[in-house]
Amino acid sequence: MHLDPTQLATPAFILLVIAEMLFVRFSDRGAYEPRDTATSLLMGFGSVIFGAAFGFIFVWFAHLVAPYRLFNIAWSVPAVVICFVLDDLRYYWWHRAAHRVRWLWAEHVAHHSSQHYNLSTALRQPWGGFLTPGLLFMAPLILLGFPLGMIALVGGINLVYQFWIHTEAIQKMPRWFEAVMNTPSHHRVHHATNARYLDSNYAGVFIVWDKMFGSFVPEDESEKPRYGIVKNLATFNPVKVAFHEFVGIGKDLAKSRSLRELLGYVFAPPGWSPDGSRETSDSIKARWQQFRLGDDLEYRRALIETDEGSSAAA
Amino acid sequence: MTGQFLYLAASLAGVAAMVGLCVLLFGRGVATITAESAEARLRDDIPGFRAGAVAISSDSQAALVEDARDRSLHLVIARGSGLVSRTLSRDMVRKATRNGSALDLRLADFTFSKARVAFAEEQSASDWEARLSHAS
């Protein structure tokens, strides 16, 4: 029997999106916009089609790697639990790479392209996975000997968990939960384009990975997240949303003049360019730090001047 | 096969119903641009941005804004209920042509290849065309 958690959870997804729409309408938390929602829902629909059409690549890859597995792990509850935790660690590193390597970002950017953050955003799933080498991150689990069905099952549960954290309706969960699990608050930070929040909170289910690997940034109540991508898209067309970065890579490759440029356009962080004329998240953060420092110096100078003024007056 | 088509058709009908509900609850949110909102968008997108000259289109759907620090030019347009900005650099602007009081821009951007900024007066379009030609 093939158990697909995302398929089973789809009716709940739909009901929860409707419930959140009603909540947002009658509260001041969160926002919905019809065209944005349409794009997100169509991308969710399209991802099922693309998943079905290109699912054979996962099967092919798994069968390619499986003969080299170290163990033969049988189905059992402890095995599923261990597989789930290790798969979440796999997700963390894939996700981190998907934000730092343009080839992988070209697929993942679709999920980040909404300027809104609500449960429909969770359904804004990419279509271009078959064009990236993201599957390679699955290899360790297959090599350890977990059954393919188990890997698919825990991957599905991971995806289902991540649905509910795409909301502004929930502010904070209990402290112990926030400490261990990925929550709406942590994931809002991940979807934010504010310089201070860029490239953080890559976790799927357990936020502890970010704390372990130095990518955790807590939500600062004084700085509301602004959602989207650094260069927000000016389209609601799902096809363009899904593939625009692949087109960008293609155009850059066509004009690259050396192997360094070619490799840079594919493997360097999104926004990399040979002459540094484009913005990467690192350069934005550096400029923001510089600006903040400048601001701080101006503020301190003003304080000193005020202080001197009041001293003179006294 | 028929079952799969029915499943797909039902899914699409479900998407349409949810979007319909969204329209009922939230309306067709379309942002309008003011000098303040255009500047706020650019301050968010570009750390340290300081607005210089600003021109808002007559339909409040587009704005051209100058960065007072380096005289670079930026386009802000309304997309749904949000705003989107682009720096009008040499590489970005493929062509800028004035049609009466409107300025038509062709941009090197797959998701945003055309933009029209319609001014109330022809003189404004002409002024901004000149600024753009300096920038590009």
Interface residues (C-beta under 8 A of the other chain):
Chain A: I14 V17 I18 M21 L22 V24 R25 A31 Y32 E33 P34 R35 D36 T37 A38 L41 L42 F45 V48 I49 Q115 H116 T193 N194 A195 R226 G228 V230 K231 N232 L233 A234 T235 F236 N237 K240 V241 H244 V247 G248 S277 I284 R287 W288 F291 G294
Chain B: L8 S11 L12 G14 V15 M18 V19 L21 C22 V23 L25 F26 G27 R28 G29 D44 D45 P47 G48 I77 R79 G80 S81 G82 V84 S85 R86 D91 D109 F110 T111 F112
